[in-house]
Amino acid sequence: MIESRIRLAGDSWTLHADRAMYWPRHKALLVTDVHFGKGSVLRRSGVAVPTGQTAHDLARLDVLIAHYRPTRVFVLGDLVHGAAPLDAPWIQQVNAWRQRHAAITMTLIAGNHDRHFDARDLSFEVIPESLRIDNILLRHEPATIEGRYVLAGHVHPGIMLHDGWRKHRLPAFRFGEHSGLLPAFGTLTGLHETPPTPGERIVAVTPAGLVPVAT
């Protein structure tokens, strides 16, 4: 199952197996924790990681944009991983990609990593902390705020599933009563899995697609 439709905060949403969320009423695509440039930061630190993550993640975004044809893209924090010179190859790739989608409004809800790089240099609108749309509050860090349903990232949420004697650590969408978490979008991102809580809606992202998890 590549897509899963859910009701959330009184509205219809679509979850996508490539770790994205679509809000049909606002024609908005949501992702979080992209961490562009992380491979470059790691290599500068002496960590041997392969190149190509930026091109790969941009191609994934291209597929999502072609599928949903959004008028807005929201990144719920950590669009980039760290500081970089403006002539860095990954920045040139992102700028070229942004120009191809110049008609789409792209907004970053700034995260902790974004303080090291001005995303306006990538033609993103930057919101410092949170953005309210209807009764939804878009943020980077999770929070409980009275009268609002909060959608956030930051945590890189996951879930541990058991298949007989095997264990699988998987990214997951996790929705509680007052707030929800999107899985990290970027290729070079880790996971933070916690046990399900009563009433929590969890949708795991598996290599075969989306799988609802009973809680």
Backbone hydrogen bonds in HBPLUS format (Angstrom, degrees):
<---DONOR---> <-ACCEPTOR-->    atom                        ^
c    i                          cat <-CA-CA->   ^        H-A-AA   ^      H-
h    n   atom  resd res      DA  || num        DHA   H-A  angle D-A-AA Bond
n    s   type  num  typ     dist DA aas  dist angle  dist       angle   num
A0210-LEU N   A0001-MET O   2.64 MM 209  5.32 171.5  1.65 157.2 155.4     1
A0017-ALA N   A0002-ILE O   2.78 MM  15  5.00 142.4  1.92 154.9 160.4     2
A0004-SER N   A0015-LEU O   2.99 MM  11  5.07 146.7  2.10 137.8 143.1     3
A0015-LEU N   A0004-SER O   2.77 MM  11  5.07 175.8  1.77 152.4 153.3     4
A0006-ILE N   A0013-TRP O   2.99 MM   7  5.39 159.7  2.03 139.8 146.0     5
A0013-TRP N   A0006-ILE O   2.96 MM   7  5.39 158.3  2.00 160.1 162.1     6
A0008-LEU N   A0011-ASP O   2.85 MM   3  5.37 162.2  1.88 153.4 159.2     7
A0011-ASP N   A0008-LEU O   2.99 MM   3  5.37 154.5  2.06 113.1 120.9     8
A0014-THR N   A0022-TYR O   2.89 MM   8  5.02 156.1  1.94 148.7 153.4     9
A0022-TYR N   A0014-THR O   2.76 MM   8  5.02 163.2  1.78 151.3 157.1    10
A0016-HIS N   A0020-ALA O   2.88 MM   4  5.21 158.0  1.93 158.2 151.9    11
A0019-ARG N   A0016-HIS O   3.02 MM   3  5.80 120.5  2.39 127.6 129.6    12
A0021-MET N   A0030-LEU O   2.96 MM   9  5.03 155.5  2.02 147.6 152.8    13
A0030-LEU N   A0021-MET O   2.70 MM   9  5.03 164.8  1.72 164.4 166.5    14
A0023-TRP N   A0028-ALA O   2.81 MM   5  5.12 165.8  1.83 157.0 161.7    15
A0026-HIS N   A0023-TRP O   3.17 MM   3  5.77 136.4  2.37 116.4 126.4    16
A0027-LYS N   A0023-TRP O   2.96 MM   4  5.79 108.6  2.48 143.2 160.5    17
A0028-ALA N   A0023-TRP O   3.21 MM   5  5.12 164.2  2.23 134.4 136.5    18
A0027-LYS N   A0024-PRO O   3.06 MM   3  4.75 154.5  2.12  98.6 106.6    19
A0071-THR N   A0027-LYS O   2.88 MM  44  5.65 150.6  1.96 147.0 154.4    20
A0072-ARG N   A0027-LYS O   3.31 MM  45  6.53 154.6  2.37 154.9 153.3    21
A0029-LEU N   A0072-ARG O   2.96 MM  43  6.37 161.2  1.99 151.7 155.0    22
A0074-PHE N   A0029-LEU O   2.80 MM  45  6.17 165.9  1.82 165.9 170.8    23
A0031-VAL N   A0074-PHE O   3.02 MM  43  6.45 157.7  2.07 163.5 170.7    24
A0076-LEU N   A0031-VAL O   2.83 MM  45  6.30 158.4  1.87 148.2 153.6    25
A0185-PHE N   A0032-THR O   2.81 MM 153  5.76 159.1  1.85 165.8 169.6    26
A0033-ASP N   A0077-GLY O   2.97 MM  44  5.77 146.1  2.09 157.6 164.8    27
A0186-GLY N   A0033-ASP O   3.03 MM 153  6.14 168.4  2.04 136.6 137.0    28
A0034-VAL N   A0078-ASP O   3.02 MM  44  6.14 116.0  2.45 126.6 143.2    29
A0035-HIS N   A0078-ASP O   2.90 MM  43  5.62 171.3  1.91 153.7 155.1    30
A0038-LYS N   A0035-HIS O   3.23 MM   3  5.74 150.2  2.33 140.0 136.8    31
A0036-PHE N   A0079-LEU O   2.82 MM  43  6.11 167.0  1.84 142.3 138.7    32
A0081-HIS N   A0036-PHE O   2.92 MM  45  5.79 143.3  2.05 164.0 153.2    33
A0041-VAL N   A0037-GLY O   3.06 MM   4  6.36 157.8  2.11 151.7 157.7    34
A0042-LEU N   A0038-LYS O   2.90 MM   4  6.16 162.3  1.93 156.4 160.8    35
A0043-ARG N   A0039-GLY O   2.92 MM   4  6.11 158.2  1.96 148.5 154.6    36
A0044-ARG N   A0040-SER O   2.98 MM   4  6.18 154.5  2.05 147.1 153.7    37
A0045-SER N   A0041-VAL O   3.20 MM   4  6.42 131.5  2.45 135.2 147.6    38
A0045-SER N   A0042-LEU O   3.04 MM   3  5.03 131.3  2.28  94.1 108.0    39
A0047-VAL N   A0042-LEU O   2.89 MM   5  5.18 158.8  1.94 151.2 144.0    40
A0046-GLY N   A0043-ARG O   3.00 MM   3  5.00 161.0  2.03 104.2 109.6    41
A0056-HIS N   A0052-GLY O   3.04 MM   4  6.18 158.1  2.09 149.2 155.9    42
A0057-ASP N   A0053-GLN O   2.88 MM   4  6.09 164.8  1.90 155.9 159.0    43
A0058-LEU N   A0054-THR O   2.90 MM   4  6.06 157.2  1.95 153.0 159.7    44
A0059-ALA N   A0055-ALA O   3.00 MM   4  6.14 152.1  2.08 142.5 149.9    45
A0060-ARG N   A0056-HIS O   3.08 MM   4  6.41 147.5  2.19 142.7 151.6    46
A0061-LEU N   A0057-ASP O   3.02 MM   4  6.31 155.8  2.08 145.6 151.6    47
A0062-ASP N   A0058-LEU O   2.88 MM   4  6.17 150.2  1.97 145.2 154.0    48
A0063-VAL N   A0059-ALA O   3.09 MM   4  6.40 151.9  2.18 145.1 151.0    49
A0064-LEU N   A0060-ARG O   3.11 MM   4  6.45 160.1  2.15 149.3 154.3    50
A0065-ILE N   A0061-LEU O   2.87 MM   4  6.08 161.8  1.90 155.3 160.3    51
A0066-ALA N   A0062-ASP O   2.90 MM   4  6.08 158.6  1.95 148.2 154.3    52
A0067-HIS N   A0063-VAL O   2.98 MM   4  6.11 146.1  2.10 142.7 152.1    53
A0068-TYR N   A0064-LEU O   2.94 MM   4  6.12 172.0  1.95 157.4 158.1    54
A0069-ARG N   A0065-ILE O   2.74 MM   4  5.05 145.6  1.86 135.9 146.0    55
A0105-THR N   A0071-THR O   3.12 MM  34  6.37 154.7  2.18 155.7 148.0    56
A0073-VAL N   A0105-THR O   2.86 MM  32  6.32 152.2  1.94 157.5 164.5    57
A0107-THR N   A0073-VAL O   2.84 MM  34  6.22 165.6  1.86 168.9 173.4    58
A0075-VAL N   A0107-THR O   2.86 MM  32  6.27 159.4  1.90 161.6 167.2    59
A0109-ILE N   A0075-VAL O   2.89 MM  34  6.17 172.2  1.89 172.0 172.8    60
A0088-ALA N   A0085-PRO O   2.96 MM   3  5.48 158.0  2.01 124.0 124.5    61
A0091-ILE N   A0088-ALA O   3.05 MM   3  5.40 125.7  2.36 107.8 121.5    62
A0092-GLN N   A0088-ALA O   3.18 MM   4  6.56 156.3  2.24 154.9 161.9    63
A0093-GLN N   A0089-PRO O   3.01 MM   4  6.32 151.6  2.09 148.7 156.6    64
A0094-VAL N   A0090-TRP O   2.98 MM   4  6.23 160.9  2.02 147.2 151.7    65
A0095-ASN N   A0091-ILE O   2.89 MM   4  6.06 163.1  1.92 152.3 157.1    66
A0096-ALA N   A0092-GLN O   3.02 MM   4  6.16 158.5  2.07 144.1 149.7    67
A0097-TRP N   A0093-GLN O   3.00 MM   4  6.22 158.1  2.05 148.0 154.3    68
A0098-ARG N   A0094-VAL O   2.79 MM   4  6.02 157.2  1.84 150.5 157.4    69
A0099-GLN N   A0095-ASN O   2.98 MM   4  6.20 152.4  2.05 146.8 153.4    70
A0100-ARG N   A0096-ALA O   3.19 MM   4  6.50 143.5  2.33 139.5 148.8    71
A0100-ARG N   A0097-TRP O   3.07 MM   3  5.16 122.8  2.41  95.9 110.5    72
A0101-HIS N   A0098-ARG O   3.07 MM   3  5.16 137.3  2.26  98.1 110.2    73
A0102-ALA N   A0099-GLN O   3.36 MM   3  4.87 145.1  2.49 109.8 103.4    74
A0104-ILE N   A0101-HIS O   3.05 MM   3  5.69 162.8  2.08 120.1 125.5    75
A0125-GLU N   A0106-MET O   2.90 MM  19  6.19 166.9  1.92 163.4 160.2    76
A0108-LEU N   A0125-GLU O   2.72 MM  17  6.05 166.7  1.74 165.2 168.1    77
A0127-ILE N   A0108-LEU O   2.78 MM  19  6.05 170.4  1.79 169.4 170.2    78
A0110-ALA N   A0127-ILE O   2.87 MM  17  5.99 158.3  1.91 163.5 170.8    79
A0114-ASP N   A0111-GLY O   3.15 MM   3  5.26 130.5  2.40  98.2 111.5    80
A0116-HIS N   A0113-HIS O   3.27 MM   3  6.13 171.5  2.28 121.9 124.5    81
A0117-PHE N   A0114-ASP O   3.23 MM   3  5.49 169.5  2.24 111.2 114.3    82
A0121-ASP N   A0118-ASP O   2.97 MM   3  5.92 165.4  1.99 126.1 130.0    83
A0122-LEU N   A0119-ALA O   2.89 MM   3  5.18 157.6  1.94 107.3 114.7    84
A0124-PHE N   A0119-ALA O   3.29 MM   5  5.70 154.2  2.36 135.6 138.6    85
A0123-SER N   A0120-ARG O   3.03 MM   3  4.85 156.9  2.09 107.1 107.6    86
A0131-LEU N   A0138-LEU O   2.93 MM   7  5.10 149.5  2.02 140.5 149.7    87
A0138-LEU N   A0131-LEU O   2.80 MM   7  5.10 171.3  1.81 152.7 150.3    88
A0133-ILE N   A0136-ILE O   2.88 MM   3  5.28 162.5  1.91 152.8 158.7    89
A0136-ILE N   A0133-ILE O   2.93 MM   3  5.28 161.0  1.97 134.3 137.1    90
A0149-TYR N   A0135-ASN O   2.93 MM  14  6.31 168.3  1.94 162.4 165.8    91
A0137-LEU N   A0149-TYR O   2.85 MM  12  5.98 159.7  1.89 146.1 147.2    92
A0151-LEU N   A0137-LEU O   2.95 MM  14  6.22 160.0  1.99 151.5 156.2    93
A0139-ARG N   A0151-LEU O   2.99 MM  12  6.22 160.9  2.02 167.4 168.8    94
A0153-GLY N   A0140-HIS O   2.96 MM  13  5.13 154.3  2.03 128.4 136.7    95
A0148-ARG N   A0145-ILE O   3.12 MM   3  5.73 155.2  2.19 144.0 142.4    96
A0150-VAL N   A0178-HIS O   3.18 MM  28  6.60 160.6  2.22 146.4 145.0    97
A0180-GLY N   A0150-VAL O   2.77 MM  30  6.25 151.6  1.85 161.2 170.7    98
A0152-ALA N   A0180-GLY O   3.02 MM  28  6.37 154.7  2.08 152.2 159.6    99
A0182-LEU N   A0152-ALA O   3.02 MM  30  6.38 157.4  2.07 163.9 170.0   100
A0155-VAL N   A0153-GLY O   2.70 MM   2  5.65 145.7  1.82 100.0  94.0   101
A0192-HIS N   A0156-HIS O   2.87 MM  36  5.75 147.2  1.98 155.4 153.2   102
A0172-ALA N   A0157-PRO O   3.13 MM  15  5.76 146.1  2.25 133.4 128.2   103
A0158-GLY N   A0192-HIS O   3.12 MM  34  5.44 134.2  2.34 125.3 117.6   104
A0159-ILE N   A0170-LEU O   2.85 MM  11  5.47 143.2  1.99 150.3 162.1   105
A0170-LEU N   A0159-ILE O   3.00 MM  11  5.47 171.5  2.01 155.4 158.1   106
A0161-LEU N   A0168-HIS O   2.88 MM   7  5.14 166.2  1.90 150.4 152.5   107
A0168-HIS N   A0161-LEU O   2.76 MM   7  5.14 156.6  1.81 157.6 163.2   108
A0163-ASP N   A0166-ARG O   2.84 MM   3  5.09 166.6  1.86 145.9 150.4   109
A0166-ARG N   A0163-ASP O   3.13 MM   3  5.09 160.4  2.17 122.5 119.7   110
A0205-VAL N   A0171-PRO O   2.82 MM  34  5.36 166.2  1.84 151.9 148.3   111
A0173-PHE N   A0203-VAL O   2.88 MM  30  5.11 162.2  1.91 150.1 150.4   112
A0203-VAL N   A0173-PHE O   2.92 MM  30  5.11 160.9  1.96 145.3 150.6   113
A0174-ARG N   A0181-LEU O   3.13 MM   7  5.20 165.2  2.16 143.7 148.2   114
A0181-LEU N   A0174-ARG O   2.72 MM   7  5.20 158.0  1.76 152.5 160.3   115
A0175-PHE N   A0201-ARG O   2.77 MM  26  5.02 165.1  1.79 153.4 158.3   116
A0201-ARG N   A0175-PHE O   2.87 MM  26  5.02 170.1  1.88 152.8 152.0   117
A0176-GLY N   A0179-SER O   2.76 MM   3  5.34 160.1  1.80 165.8 167.0   118
A0200-GLU N   A0197-THR O   3.02 MM   3  5.52 164.3  2.05 138.4 140.7   119
A0213-VAL N   A0202-ILE O   2.86 MM  11  5.35 163.8  1.89 153.1 150.0   120
A0204-ALA N   A0211-VAL O   2.81 MM   7  5.10 151.2  1.89 153.5 144.0   121
A0211-VAL N   A0204-ALA O   2.92 MM   7  5.10 156.9  1.97 144.7 150.6   122
A0206-THR N   A0209-GLY O   2.83 MM   3  5.08 162.6  1.86 149.1 151.1   123
A0209-GLY N   A0206-THR O   3.00 MM   3  5.08 159.3  2.04 107.9 114.6   124
